[in-house]
């Protein structure tokens, strides 16, 4: 029985085109490049997206996943998700938020990022090294044996974060010294150890997904004026900033990890990626309102006192807290399988037609050249 046809969403053609040109790709390259990541995109659907037409969410998710993976494969953290390739009806740009909206816990903006199935130490390392903070989720209740394996993976994550074992590079060790060899062997042991426990996770039907999520937050900013200076407050770690402080926005990069367990009858249908969805009560437009009049605040003094002042001001008056609230997070499937049967057949037919047309064009071109 076919799934219910999905609601169509308007594509952000300008943004999609910018992603493609930044990668140095032509429209006709998209289909073959997407296949490298096991993603099926019809050229016709992609052209519709660049033309800002309406497509299903599953189709647009496929485009977003492709660009996210393509940028990551080139070493660029782009964190591209559905919201970056669509135009939603709701407008979050209003900067004049009434206090009733600011304090309304049910007012939020959905923000997402893609998480990818972890198969190796290097995948873990890439995610951890991009992050400043981390959140770990468990979508099942582990038994004692499962807990032992998960614990080893978490210990590996912690060691990566502490930079005990640097990421492998082509020139990670340059000299034939004993110390360089010791470092290389230590890294090799860590990689082998981590990969062993990732394999054990899979043997126990436990899947680990990981990715990076950026969250804006309110912080304090030192005003660059004549009052700004360094002061000795007796801190052995060094001097501190003193001066006029104002509200500002910054962002934290979170490493998101989630463990889930698949039933035996579903193990063959494991998704390579899922979506981390966050119902963000403190989205950027609302935060911009909070750091503007009449809600903002200022302070004169030393840096650690300024930090405490801004934290207490926004916590007391608006119940604001800077950290990611795990209760507002959930996960959803975003694979191509989310398409209805009719949509899937249309895409496959289009891809097949495009491939046959390409082969025919090559044959005609060869004949024209007399081959």
N, C-alpha and C positions, 0 to 999 in steps of 0.2 A: 504494500500500500504506500503510495507516494506521501512524502511529508507535506505539511501545509506550506504553501508558497511564502517565502520570506518577504517582509516589508522592504521596499526599495529605499536606498539612501543616496543623496546627491554626493557625487565624488568631488573632491577638491582638485580639479584638473591642474591648476597652477602649481600647487604643492607637489603633485605626482610628477609633473613634467620637470620640476626643479630637481627632484630626487634622481630622476633618470639622467638628466644632463650632467649632474654632479658626478655620477658614476661613469660618465663618458659613454653612455649607451644610446643606441638608436631604438626607435619603437620596435623595429623588427627583431632586435636582439633579445627582447624581454622574454619571449617564450623559451628560447634555448637556455638563457641564463637562469631562468626560474627552475628549469628541469634539473640543474646542477644541485639544487637544494630540495629536490623531490617535490616541487610545487608546480601545479598545473595552472597555467594562465592562458586563456585564449587571447590571441592578438586583437580580435575584434572587441572583446570585453575591455582589454587594456586601452584601446583607442577610445572606447566610450568613456572610460574613466578620465583620460586626459581631456576629453571634450566636456567634462563636468556633467555627464549624464547620470541618471540614477541606476544603481546596481544593487544587487543583494548584499547584505552584510558579509556573507561568506565569501563572495567574490572580492570585496574590498579588503577583507581580512587577508586573503591570499596575496594581494598586491602589497599590503603593509608588511606582512611577514617576509616577503621576498626582499623588499628594500631594507628591512631591519637586518636580515641575515647577510645581505650583500655588503652593507656598510661594515658590519662586524667582521666579515671575512677579510676586509681590507684594513682592519685595525682601528676603525672609527666607531666610537660609541654614539650612535644616533638616537637610540631608544625610540624607534618609529613604531607607532601603534595605530589602531583604527582611527583615533581622533585626529591623527595627522594627515589622513587621506580622504576625509569626508567633511562635509559642511552640515553641521547639526542645526536644527531649527532654533534651539534655545540659545539666547545670546547671553554670554557671561561677561561682556565688556563693560557693563554699567559700573561706574566707580562710586556712585552715591548710594551705598547700602544703608537702609534704615536699621536701627538697633534691633528691631524685631526680627529682621532677616539674619543679621549677624549672630544672634543668639538662638536661632532656630536650628535645632539639631537635625531636622529633616530636610534642611536645605543643603544640597551637596552637588558636586560635579563628579561624574564618573571619569576616572582616569585609569589607564591600563598600560601594561607592558607585556611583551611576550616572554615566556619562560621556555627553555629548551631542555629536552631530556639529556641528562648528564651521562656520558659514556666514558669519560677519561679525566685524568688529573688535570690536564691542560685546560679543559673546559671550566673546572672548578676554579683554577688559578685565574683565568681571564675575568670571571665574574667577581671574585673576591678583590682582585687588585684594582678594579674600577670603583670599588665601593668605599664608603666611609663608615657605614653602619650596616647591620644585618637584621633580618627577621626570618624566623624559621617556623614553618607550619607543618602540622601532622594531620593528614586527612584519614587516619585510621589509628587504632590503639595498638601499638606494638607489643608483642609478647617478649619474654626475657631474651630469647635467642635473637629476635629481630632488633631488640634494643642494643645488644652488644655490637652488631654490625653498624647500626646507625651511629652509635657513639664513636666508633673509629672514624667514620666519615666526618663527623663534626669536629673531632680532634684535628683531622687533616686541615679542615677549613680554618680552624683557629691558628694552626701553625703557618699557613699561607699568609693570613692576615698579619701575623707578627713578622713577616718577611724573613722567617728563618730559612726558607728554601726559595731562592729566587727563581723566577720563570726561566725555562730553558730558552737559550738563544744560540745562534750560530757561533758567537764568540763569548759564551758564558765563562770559559776559562781560556786564557791566552798563553799561559806559561806552563812549562813542564815541571812545576814545583810540586812538592809534597802537599802543600796547603791547598793549591788549586785542585789537585787530584782528590783530596779529601772532601772538598766542597762538591765536586762533581759526583763522587760516589754517594755522598749524603743525599744529594738531590735525586740520584738514580734510585736509591733505596726508598725515598719518600714517594716517588712516582709509582714504583712497583707496588708499594704498600697500599697506596690509595686506589690504584686500579684493581688490585686484588679485592678490596672491600666493595668497590663499585660493582664488580662481578658478582660478589656474594649477595649484594642487594638484589640484583636481577634474578639470581637463583631462587631467592625467597619471594619473587614476584613483587618486589618493592621498587617503585620508580621514583627517582629523584629528578625534579625539574629545578632549574636555576636561571636567574636573569637579573637585570638591574632596573631599578625604579627610582626616578628622581622626584623629590618632594620639596616644594618651596616652603620656607618658614620665615618668621620674623626674627630679626636679630638687631644688634646695635651697631652703629657705624660712627667712627670718629670723624668729626667735621674737620676738614683741612683749612684751618685758620691760624691766627697768631697764638691762640690759646693752646694749640696742640703741642705736646712735648713728651719726652720720656722722663720718668721719675724712678728714683731708687726707693723702694718700699721695704727693703730688707729681704727680698725674695732671692734665695741662692740661685734660682734659675735665670735671673736677669732682670732688666728694667721693664717697667710697665707703662702703658699709654695713659696720658692724662689730657683732658680737654673737654670740649663740648661734644655731646653724643646725640644722635638722632636715630629714629627708626629706619630700618632698611630691610630688604628681602635678600635671602640667600637660598641655596638649595643643598640638600643632602642626597647623596647617591646611596641607595640601599641595595644590598645583595639580598635577593628574595630566594629562599629555598623552601620547597615543599615536598614532603614524602607522601606517596600514596601507594596503596596496594591494590592490584588488579585481581579480580576473580580468575580462577583457572580457565574458564571458558571465554574470557576476554583478553587473554594475554597476547593473542596474535593481532589484536587491534589496538596496540599501544600508540598513542599520539606522540609524534616527535616534538610537538609544541602545544602549550596551553596558554590561556590568557590569565594574567593576574589583574583583577578588577578591584579598584579602590574607590569607595564612595567618600570622596574627599570633602569634608565639611569646610575645610580651610583652603579653598582653591584660590588661585592667584589673584583674580579680580577682587575677591573679598579681602584678601590680605592687603592689596594695594589700597583699599578703602580704609583699613585699620591703621595704616601707617601715614594716612593723610588726615587733615583737619576734618571733623573735630575730635577724632579718636586717637590721634597720635600723642606722643609724649617726648620730652627731651630731658637731658641730664648733664650735669657738670661734675666731673670727678675722675676717679681712677677707673681702669677698664673692668676689673672684677666687680666693683660697685655698680657700674653702668649695666653690666650683664644682669645682676640681681634686680636692679630697678626696672628694666624693660620686661624681664620675666614676670615679676610680681604685678606690674601694671596691667599687662594683657591677660594674665591669669585671673586677677581679681575682678576686673571690669567686664571681661568678655568670656571668661572660662576657656581661654585659648591655651592650647598646649602644642608644642612644636613637633612632637614625635608622631610616627605613623601609628594609628590606632588599629590593632589587629582585628578588633571586632567589626571593623568596617571593610574588611577584605574578604574576597572570595575568588574562586577560580572557575573558569569556564572552558569548554572545548572550542577550538577555533579551526579545526581541520577542515579540509575540503569535503569531508564526509557530512559536514553540516548543511551542505547544499541539498535541496530537494532532489528527488530522482529526475524530475523533468529538467531542472537547471543543470544537473550533472551531465545528463545526456546531451543537452544543447552544447555545453562547453566541450565535451569530448568530440562531438560531431564537428564543431568549429575547428578544433585543433587538428582533427584528422583531415578536414577539407584544406586547411592551411598547409599542412605537410604535403598533401597530394598536389596542391597547386604549385608548391615550391619545386617539387620533383619534376612536374610537367614543364615549368619555366626553364629548369636546367636542361631538360631534353631538347626543348625548342631552341634554346640558346646554342647548344652543341650542334644541332642540325644547321643552324644559321651560319655557324662558323665552319661547317663542312666536316665535322668530326664523325 
